[in-house]
Amino acid sequence: MSLPWPTLALNPLAAFGILLALGVIGGQIAVRVARLPAIVGYVLTGLLIGPHSLRLLNEQLLQQASIFVHLALGIALFEAGRRVDLRWLRVERTLLLTTLLYCLLTLLGLFAVLQLFGFGLAASLMLAALGVGTSPVMTLEIVRESNADGQVSERLLVATALSNLVALPCFALALSYGHLSGNSGVENGILLPGWLTLASCGLGLVAGLAAIQLNRWLGGRQRESQKVMLLGLIALVVGVADMLQVLPSLALLVAGLATRNLKHGHTVTERGVMSSAQIFTVAFFVAAGAQLAPQSLAEFWPLALACLALRTALAMLIWWLAAGANGLPKRHGACLGLALNSWSGGTALLMSLGAVSLGAAASSFSGAMMSILVINELCAPVLTRLALKLAGETRPQE
């Protein structure tokens, strides 16, 4: 009698274990051997084991493990929103105006470059909108890993949150134009951006109010309970946003903003949620690396380099010129601009929404976005850490 031999196939739990175990190993190799940020090691590990390289993880497994990726992004966006103090910005109006000017010029500059490379209006608008925001996950992780603290670091985190608050509604409007130009109907073209923006903000506001009331009920001494409750609310917002087909990124930014600025918001005292959710951060960057397709560089590398170089140059120039008005030395202004280099637009939800509305142009849109992300994910952590180091704000870990 022969015994049945089980078919060995990875399940989502095993895939998540591989993401974490190999990610930590890759991160430590990057830190100890190459003296690079751990993020670079996470991304390279994902790239190596992903479906476009060794295929240890396939696309189905990555999709099944995507909940952890969404949680990491949600935690980072919530914490980024909590960095924005509207009362402080009323005093530091120049910071707000400089960020808005940077976002506007970046949008126009990227749109012009994409037009020069022959992209259609809809695809150019979407890619340019995605390029306005700075990656909150990468920025917060580099600040944490570098133990950075100071005027540049604080303004960097605020500018990161504000840039995403601008980028996401801009993307919704670009998506609306894509639907209208693709003859998808007036309903999709006009109602979609309103639904994406207003429903996302409403969901975030409700979540912020719930966090405030629950923290008041828990009391200031229940720090661990507060932390668990916040993580639960963030997971709930991600799940509800997915059910409603709205933007969880915008919802969680608004939730963080609400807990910082609404009445009794001071009761939400847990600011370092991301530092206690490192498990999700590692999974996020390894999965991000696994989803990268280096093959796209063969066709789109000139466009990717042009977009990334223009974006970084604009940021450094604008913040260098506005340094004095922001209470910073010129050198620190340029460092702040350099630290804003990481591109935030590669979330699977935004890319899929954009691709669906573009029809025949979806392939070029996805290829260009992927090429930008391949270069960005590997270079941005190094440049951000370098900027904070040149500003003299990094500290050795205790």
Secondary structure, 3 states (H helix, E strand, C coil): CCCCCCCCCCCHHHHHHHHHHHHHHHHHHHHHCCCCCHHHHHHHHHHHHCCCCCCCCCHHHHHHCHHHHHHHHHHHHHHHHHCCCHHHHHHCHHHHHHHHHHHHHHHHHHHHHHHHCCCCHHHHHHHHHHCCCECHHHHHHHHHHHCCCCHHHHHHHHHHHHHHHHHHHHHHHHHHHHHHHCCCCHHHHHHHHHHHHHHHHHHHHHHHHHHHHHHHHHCCCCHHHHHHHHHHHHHHHHHHHHHHCCCHHHHHHHHHHHHHHCCCHHHCCCCCCHHHCHHHHHHHHHHHHHHCCHHHHHHHHHHHHHHHHHHHHHHHHHHHHCCCCCCCCHHHHHHHHHHCCCECCCCHHHHHHHHHHHHHHHHHHHHHHHHHHHHHHHHHHHHHHHHHHHCCCCCCCC
